[in-house]
């Protein structure tokens, strides 16, 4: 309700933002991982296309990312998001 009042008082117009079919992740140049395995995972993710639900705008996780396992010095780790590390 506050948003509606804010928009009305300032005469702001609302509009629909188009939802893309897919998006991709472009890692920033400063992101450089020290281990070959984690760098390979980052490279794989940068090559993936993430599909977007046309109704909600939520990103659908690729099956390949969901099944990905990453090994760290403390052992194998994985999660619902696909990648997690043990501290």
RANOR-V704411 format. One record per residue. N is the residue number from 0. RES is the residue in one small letter. SS is DSSP state (a for helix, b for strand, c for the rest). Layout:
N|RES|SS + N|RES|SS
This chain:
0|x|c + 1|x|a + 2|x|a + 3|x|a + 4|x|a + 5|x|a + 6|x|a + 7|x|a + 8|x|a + 9|x|c + 10|x|c + 11|x|c + 12|x|c + 13|x|c + 14|x|c + 15|x|c + 16|x|c + 17|x|c + 18|x|c + 19|x|c + 20|x|c + 21|x|b + 22|x|b + 23|x|c + 24|x|c + 25|x|c + 26|x|c + 27|x|c + 28|x|c + 29|x|c + 30|x|c + 31|x|c + 32|x|c + 33|x|c + 34|x|c + 35|x|a + 36|x|a + 37|x|a + 38|x|a + 39|x|a + 40|x|a + 41|x|a + 42|x|a + 43|x|a + 44|x|a + 45|x|a + 46|x|a + 47|x|c + 48|x|c + 49|x|b + 50|x|b + 51|x|b + 52|x|c + 53|x|c + 54|x|c + 55|x|c + 56|x|c + 57|x|c + 58|x|b + 59|x|b + 60|x|c + 61|x|c + 62|x|a + 63|x|a + 64|x|a + 65|x|a + 66|x|c + 67|x|c + 68|x|c + 69|x|b + 70|x|b + 71|x|b + 72|x|c + 73|x|c + 74|x|b + 75|x|b + 76|x|b + 77|x|c + 78|x|c + 79|x|c + 80|x|c + 81|x|c + 82|x|c + 83|x|c + 84|x|c + 85|x|c + 86|x|c
